[in-house]
């Protein structure tokens, strides 16, 4: 128990950079009492509107909630959504000094309409084209400045396929981190799945693995998961595979060491944002301990906890600590 408490205390000394697609998550809560006379759709009587940090920003929010020093490196538009998003970052003490803005881009805003804890509709305002060459150069230059000035312990590459993590940004970020001895972890998406060569922690979910490797299977047992790791290792030359398996838990492999950890029973309300929490916790624990088993165990617990909350939400540090003390002793 004391070891877990000591580990959580160490989080405050760890600096983490998060590079990727940030977004504004807007939630509109209301009640449905009748169907529209204009079309066969429900009328939602809106009662509350809430804005939250989303995308790669939610990874930073999870890190900050755990006590780490989080830095966001991204590209937003020069619009009202960017102003509101940066205000949320400031309120959460998340550093955005190394992020850049561009008049050529739109800040992603995902608006969810929710009634009785059920998501009824989502409206996406976004640009998903890759950064321009000039925007790439500005972000890479800012990233290199961040690494030299802040000396982070780990950098998380958080890809949402919105265009910030281009091949050039990915390649340069990994190269700069290697040059300065900074750990790297990645939460990939399909578009650039095989660009993350040489990272320390590669954390796809099982669906992403199946699509990327063009595999057909219904159930993933340890033997199959080990073969997936070997295939990924052959293509990426990374150090750790950390695959999330939804309600089945997580699988990790580092060298010949591997394990499939089952999930803990939860009242699942919403799985959105769970991957953000898992990569944040895994990166933080591994940076502090270099213990892949402990990394997987704590990240697995954290991913389950945030699924009990509707919408993207940061992990509660004290609750995670309590659960870890209960389940890992």
C-alpha positions in Angstrom: 0.0 0.0 0.0 2.8 2.4 0.9 4.5 1.7 -2.4 1.4 2.7 -4.3 1.0 5.9 -2.3 4.7 6.6 -2.8 4.3 6.1 -6.6 1.3 8.5 -6.7 3.4 11.1 -4.8 6.1 10.8 -7.5 3.7 11.9 -10.2 4.1 15.6 -9.2 7.7 15.5 -10.3 7.0 14.2 -13.8 6.7 16.4 -16.8 4.7 15.1 -19.8 4.3 16.6 -23.2 1.1 15.7 -25.2 1.3 16.2 -28.9 -1.8 15.8 -31.1 -5.3 16.9 -31.9 -7.0 18.9 -29.2 -10.7 19.7 -29.3 -13.5 21.3 -27.5 -16.2 18.9 -26.3 -19.6 20.5 -25.9 -22.4 18.8 -24.0 -26.0 19.9 -24.2 -28.2 18.1 -21.7 -32.0 18.1 -21.8 -35.2 16.1 -21.6 -37.3 14.4 -24.3 -41.0 14.6 -23.8 -42.5 14.6 -27.3 -41.8 14.0 -31.0 -41.5 16.9 -33.4 -44.6 17.6 -35.5 -42.2 18.6 -38.3 -40.3 15.3 -38.6 -40.2 11.9 -36.8 -37.4 13.1 -34.4 -37.4 13.8 -30.7 -37.6 17.3 -29.3 -34.9 17.9 -26.7 -35.8 20.6 -24.2 -32.3 21.9 -23.3 -31.5 22.5 -19.7 -27.7 22.7 -19.4 -24.7 23.3 -21.6 -21.2 22.4 -20.6 -17.8 22.6 -22.4 -14.9 20.3 -21.6 -11.4 19.7 -22.9 -11.4 16.9 -25.4 -9.1 14.9 -27.7 -5.4 15.1 -26.9 -6.3 17.8 -24.3 -8.2 15.2 -22.3 -5.0 13.2 -22.0 -3.3 16.3 -20.6 -6.3 16.8 -18.3 -5.9 13.2 -16.9 -2.2 13.8 -16.4 -2.9 17.0 -14.5 -5.6 15.4 -12.4 -3.0 12.8 -11.3 -0.6 15.6 -10.2 1.8 15.6 -13.1 3.0 18.6 -15.0 1.2 18.5 -18.4 2.1 20.4 -21.6 -0.1 20.5 -24.7 1.5 20.9 -28.1 -1.1 21.2 -30.8 -2.5 23.5 -33.5 -5.8 25.3 -33.1 -7.6 27.8 -35.2 -7.8 31.5 -34.5 -11.5 31.3 -33.5 -13.9 31.5 -30.5 -13.6 27.8 -29.9 -9.8 28.1 -29.5 -10.3 31.0 -27.0 -12.7 28.9 -25.0 -10.5 25.8 -25.1 -7.4 27.8 -24.0 -9.5 29.2 -21.1 -10.3 25.7 -20.0 -6.6 24.8 -20.2 -5.7 27.7 -18.1 -8.3 26.9 -15.5 -6.8 23.4 -15.2 -3.2 24.7 -15.1 -2.3 22.9 -18.3 0.6 24.5 -20.1 -0.1 25.5 -23.7 3.0 27.8 -24.2 4.3 25.5 -27.0 1.0 25.2 -28.9 0.5 27.2 -32.0 -2.5 28.7 -33.8 -3.3 29.0 -37.5 -5.8 31.2 -39.3 -6.0 28.4 -41.9 -7.6 25.9 -39.5 -10.7 25.4 -37.5 -10.6 24.3 -33.9 -12.5 21.0 -33.6 -15.7 21.2 -31.6 -17.8 18.1 -31.0 -21.3 18.9 -29.7 -23.2 16.0 -28.0 -26.9 16.2 -27.3 -27.7 14.0 -24.2 -31.0 13.1 -22.6 -31.4 10.7 -19.7 -27.7 9.8 -19.9 -28.1 8.7 -23.5 -26.3 10.4 -26.3 -28.9 11.2 -29.0 -26.8 13.1 -31.5 -23.3 14.4 -32.1 -22.4 17.4 -34.3 -18.8 17.8 -35.5 -17.3 21.1 -36.6 -13.8 20.4 -37.7 -11.0 20.4 -40.3 -9.2 17.0 -40.8 -6.7 17.9 -43.5 -3.0 17.6 -42.7 -1.1 20.6 -41.4 0.5 22.7 -44.1 4.2 22.6 -44.6 4.6 25.9 -42.8 2.4 24.7 -39.9 4.4 21.5 -39.6 7.7 23.5 -39.4 6.3 25.8 -36.7 5.0 22.9 -34.6 8.3 20.9 -34.9 10.3 24.0 -34.1 8.1 24.6 -31.0 8.4 20.9 -30.0 12.2 21.0 -30.1 12.2 24.1 -28.0 9.8 22.4 -25.5 12.1 19.4 -25.2 15.3 21.5 -24.7 13.7 24.0 -22.2 11.3 21.8 -20.2 13.2 18.4 -20.3 10.1 16.2 -20.1 10.3 12.6 -18.9 7.8 11.3 -21.5 6.0 12.5 -24.6 2.6 11.1 -25.6 1.6 11.2 -29.2 -2.2 11.3 -29.2 -3.7 10.8 -32.7 -7.3 11.6 -33.5 -6.9 11.8 -37.3 -7.5 15.5 -37.4 -4.3 16.4 -39.2 -1.9 17.6 -36.5 0.2 14.4 -36.3 1.5 14.2 -39.9 4.2 11.8 -41.0 6.8 14.6 -40.6 5.6 15.7 -37.2 5.6 12.1 -36.0 9.0 11.3 -37.4 10.7 14.4 -36.1 9.1 14.2 -32.6 10.2 10.6 -32.1 13.7 11.4 -33.4 14.1 14.5 -31.1 12.9 12.4 -28.1 15.4 9.7 -28.8 18.2 12.3 -29.2 17.3 13.7 -25.7 16.5 10.4 -24.0 12.8 11.1 -23.6 10.3 8.2 -23.4 7.6 8.1 -26.1 4.2 6.6 -26.0 1.5 6.6 -28.7 -2.3 6.2 -28.9 -2.6 5.6 -32.7 -5.4 5.8 -35.2 -5.6 4.0 -38.5 -4.3 6.7 -40.8 -0.7 6.8 -39.5 -0.8 3.5 -37.7 2.6 2.3 -39.1 4.4 5.7 -38.8 5.2 5.4 -35.1 8.5 3.5 -35.6 10.7 3.1 -32.5 8.4 4.4 -29.8 8.6 3.0 -26.3 4.9 2.2 -25.7 2.4 1.5 -28.6 -1.2 1.5 -27.3 -3.8 0.6 -29.9 -7.2 -0.9 -29.1 -8.0 -4.3 -30.5 -10.3 -2.9 -33.3 -7.5 -0.7 -34.6 -5.1 -3.6 -34.6 -7.5 -5.8 -36.6 -8.1 -3.1 -39.2 -4.4 -2.2 -39.5 -3.1 -5.8 -39.8 -6.2 -6.8 -41.8 -6.9 -9.7 -39.5 -10.2 -11.6 -39.0 -10.9 -13.1 -35.5 -13.7 -13.1 -33.0 -11.8 -13.6 -29.8 -8.3 -12.7 -28.8 -6.5 -15.2 -26.6 -2.9 -14.8 -25.3 -1.4 -16.8 -28.1 -3.1 -14.6 -30.8 -2.1 -11.5 -28.9 1.5 -12.5 -28.7 1.5 -13.1 -32.5 0.0 -9.6 -33.0 2.8 -8.2 -30.8 5.5 -9.9 -32.9 3.9 -8.6 -36.1 3.8 -5.1 -34.7 7.3 -5.3 -33.4 8.5 -6.5 -36.9 6.9 -3.4 -38.5 7.5 -0.8 -35.8 10.6 -1.9 -33.8 8.9 -0.5 -30.7 9.5 -1.7 -27.1 6.1 -2.4 -25.5 2.8 -3.4 -27.0 -0.1 -2.3 -24.8 -3.4 -3.4 -26.4 -6.8 -2.5 -24.8 -9.5 -5.1 -25.2 -12.6 -3.2 -24.1 -14.5 -5.3 -21.6 -11.9 -8.1 -21.8 -9.2 -5.9 -20.1 -5.7 -5.2 -21.5 -2.7 -7.1 -22.9 0.9 -6.1 -22.8 4.1 -7.6 -24.1 7.7 -6.4 -23.6 10.3 -8.7 -25.0 9.2 -12.2 -23.9 7.3 -10.8 -20.9 3.5 -10.7 -21.5 0.2 -10.9 -19.7 -3.5 -10.5 -20.3 -5.2 -8.7 -17.5 -9.0 -9.0 -17.1 -11.1 -6.0 -16.6 -12.7 -5.2 -13.2 -16.5 -5.2 -13.0 -18.0 -1.7 -13.5 -21.3 0.0 -14.1 -20.4 1.2 -17.6 -22.1 4.6 -18.4 -19.9 5.8 -21.3 -16.6 4.5 -22.8 -15.7 7.8 -24.5 -12.4 9.1 -23.3 -11.3 5.8 -21.7 -8.4 5.5 -24.1 -7.2 9.0 -23.1 -7.1 7.9 -19.5 -5.4 4.6 -20.2 -2.5 6.2 -22.2 -2.1 9.0 -19.7 -1.9 6.6 -16.7 0.2 4.1 -18.5 2.7 6.7 -19.7 2.9 8.3 -16.2 3.4 5.0 -14.3 6.0 3.7 -16.7 7.9 7.0 -16.7 8.0 6.8 -12.9 8.7 3.0 -12.5 9.8 1.4 -15.8 7.6 -1.5 -14.5 5.4 -2.7 -17.4 3.3 -5.0 -15.2 2.4 -2.2 -12.8 1.8 0.2 -15.7 -0.7 -2.2 -17.2 -2.5 -3.0 -13.9 -3.0 0.6 -12.9 -4.0 1.8 -16.4 -6.5 -1.1 -16.6 -8.1 0.0 -13.3 -8.2 3.7 -14.4 -9.8 2.9 -17.8 -12.7 1.1 -16.0 -13.2 3.9 -13.5 -13.7 6.6 -16.1 -16.3 4.5 -18.0 -18.6 5.0 -15.0 -18.9 8.7 -15.9 -21.0 10.1 -18.9 -18.8 12.0 -21.4 -15.1 12.6 -21.4 -13.8 13.0 -17.9 -10.5 12.9 -16.2 -9.6 10.2 -13.7 -10.2 11.0 -10.0 -6.7 10.7 -8.4 -7.9 9.8 -4.9 -10.4 7.2 -6.2 -7.8 5.6 -8.4 -5.4 5.5 -5.5 -8.0 3.8 -3.3 -8.9 1.3 -6.0 -5.3 0.4 -6.6 -4.7 -0.1 -2.9 -7.7 -2.4 -2.8 -7.0 -4.4 -5.9 -3.2 -4.5 -6.1 -2.3 -5.7 -2.6 
